[in-house]
Amino acid sequence: MIVNRVCFKCGSSLFVSDRSLGGKMVCSRCGSSLFKNKPSSFLTRKKLIFLAIGIAIFIIIFG
């Protein structure tokens, strides 16, 4: 299973294993070792759909 991670500082998803740090994964752009999980595109699309429905209902009720 592949976990989609991005660098916490620069947002890059390119990582390398740094041999001088004992194989610790670091960002290839900025050298940071801080990562966060990339949000699933399905969840973000789902949130956008609910937001659009909410705005449409608001416009219908108060418009």
Summary of the structure (lengths in Angstrom):
residues: 63
radius of gyration: 19.0
end to end distance: 47.9
largest distance: 62.7
contacts: 123
relative contact order: 0.18
helix: 40%
strand: 22%
